[in-house]
Amino acid sequence: MEEEWPLPSRGRVGMFSFIAAEAAIFTIFVVAYIFYMGKSLTGPTPKDVLELPIFSTVCLLSSSLAIHLAIRALRNGKVRAFGSWWFVTIALGAFFLFSTGREWQHLIFDKGLTISTNLFGTTYYSLVGLHAFHVTVGLIFLAVGMIFALLGEVKPEHSERAEIFSLYWHFVDSVWVIVFTVVYVIGR
């Protein structure tokens, strides 16, 4: 007798399909950044202006642990703990986004690097900006989930939906590892 294979949920298939499409877009931006690395005819260059965003990176990567703990709490029926960990995820992601904004302010006003300064500026702001956009979208969805949690509308039976969203957040965090490595480590 053959064992029946259960189909994955439509939400999970949809999210993985969406992540695959987004990964293709990020790949194009990363390849463009690498291709144009060192080809700017004028400064500033990455080594002149970029500093390693270590603390904000630790915060963003920690947010993946926080959302994982939130999902686990919800699956175990601990709705309050879910809300707490979900909020921690939002706070860590918001701090990362705030830090990115501060970095851009410093680069633009103190270092004179804009998107139109040179090839480095164009590719840097395009790649890091694409990532920041994805963090922003994730934070909006996290905030909506937090509102539902505060209204008492989140129940353990919603853990599958929350977990599907967490796949997106883990993707955004994973992409940052690549962006960080290419822009701040290899590119300097």
Number of C-alpha atoms within 10 A of each C-alpha: 3 4 5 6 6 6 7 8 11 9 14 16 13 12 17 16 12 13 16 13 12 17 15 12 12 18 15 13 19 20 14 15 22 16 11 13 20 14 12 15 10 10 16 19 20 19 11 10 16 18 12 12 14 10 12 19 20 12 17 28 22 17 26 22 15 21 27 22 18 28 28 18 20 25 19 13 15 15 20 16 17 28 23 18 23 24 21 18 28 23 16 22 27 19 17 23 20 14 16 17 14 12 15 18 15 15 17 15 10 10 15 15 24 18 15 11 15 18 19 27 22 17 23 24 17 17 22 19 15 15 19 20 13 18 22 15 13 19 20 13 15 22 16 12 19 20 14 14 19 12 9 12 12 20 15 17 11 13 20 16 12 21 20 18 19 20 18 19 27 18 17 22 22 14 17 19 13 15 21 17 13 17 22 17 15 11 18 17
